[in-house]
Amino acid sequence: MFDSDFFRMALIAAPAILFSLTVHEFFHAYVAYRFGDSTAKDMGRLTLNPLAHLDLFGTLMMFLSQFRFGWAKPVPVNPYNLKNPRTADLWISAAGPLSNMGLGIIFGLLFRIAYAGDFGVPMPVLQFILIAVQINVSLAFFNLIPLFPLDGSHILRSLLPPEYGPKLDAFERFAPFVLILLIVVGGFWIILGPFVRFFVYMFAGIGI
């Protein structure tokens, strides 16, 4: 795994990882601010500075998983400041994965243009753009998984009727252990791999 090709690819992927995670958390903070909660802004998280969002273990996991999933520091949200907590939580949670899908589309278009056009784009640049597509699509789908503390768990809670709250509370107590188990055994890529490959192909026009 950790051969020369991996480290060369990691050097190319690192900027894409930092940028993608930063945009993901920025949009969480921005949407929370728009819904009335300035907690993230007050803590310096409404920024595109990657150092404000970096989570060491989450970034390391992105490399260990060969750029299939990872995470940054969660953006703090105070639900008592939100104008409509359930609706706000839905959109705040969805903002991160949606921003990654948007970046996936943008990088995919850039790859199509650079790859098809006679622009003499260096191979490392093409690799960077393609990896950026893969990272953003992977981040989007990984974070949509309805396991606490991922965004998908908040989205699910916002969509289900309030009476399901106690059952979700009970499930969330052991959801992180399920999450860790799936990470350790590689179960996420088995589940998400087909979706990631499909959307990378749709956006960039090339398989992975």
Secondary structure, 3 states (H helix, E strand, C coil): CCCHHHHHHHHHHHHHHHHHHHHHHHHHHHHHHHCCCCHHHHCCCCCCCHHHCCCHHHHHHHHHCCCCCCCCCCCCCCHHHCCCHHHHHHHHHHHHHHHHHHHHHHHHHHHHHHHHCCCCCCHHHHHHHHHHHHHHHHHHHHHCCCCCCCHHHHHHHHHCCHHHHHHHHHHHCCHHHHHHHHHHHCHHHHHHHHHHHHHHHHHHCCCC
